[in-house]
Amino acid sequence: MSKKKEARIIDMIRSFLIACSFLTVLPVPRPDWTERNTRFFSLALPLVGFVLAAAWLAAFLLLSCWDVTPLLRGVLMGLVVLAVTGGLHRDGLMDSCDAIFSRRDRETRLRILSDPHSGAFAVTGCVAVSLLQSAVFAELFARPVGVTPLGLLAAIPVWSRLGLGLLLNALPFARDDGLARALGAARTPRHTAVLILGAGAFAAALAGLEGVRALVLPAVWLAVLLLWGRCCTRGFGGIAGDLLGAFAELSETAMLLALAALR
């Protein structure tokens, strides 16, 4: 292996470790946050999704063995999903709700995104997503063993992080500084193409394993991705860190609702 390829692999591993330590509470080593170490950050996001998928699946299987009501298991599963990311995305959702529903001009919305205080819209959005996710998990736990497609359940955080990578690569930055610009500093059209191809390959793999019904998830994911991308562009002039977090929460909630509708 050439030194150039070896250096590229090392940079990819470092980008993955940085992404995993930033987006999860898992105790992984964190390399120095440098431009070189983060140049594959967006490509590492789906890999973090697979790590979260393993956590989702493990928690769901463990809770399935506990002889308590589906409601309690659903609430606990919702808390696991929230805890494994340290509430990072939920915080972005809350800030985004305050900004969007303020119905103010673009500059004021951007200031609200940076405001550490939470308003009524933030609390409302947080409660709504928490209730919906817990309710869906309770519904899945209430079904007979073997009915819930565990492969599709585990795929949800992967799809969500694929969307984060595409938004980070494809949209302009809402601010001249900020988290999104720092994370997407090394983005390239090539990275966008790789993520799109990866999304297509992932959808095909899921369809092969779970059948045509698996295509419901990427269809819902794509709809949320396009709608949220338009919302970010028109309402904020581009993407910001909090808006990325909001997409993760909204896309996961939408896909969970779609999964609950499958029989």
Disulfide bonds with the S-S distance in Angstrom:
none
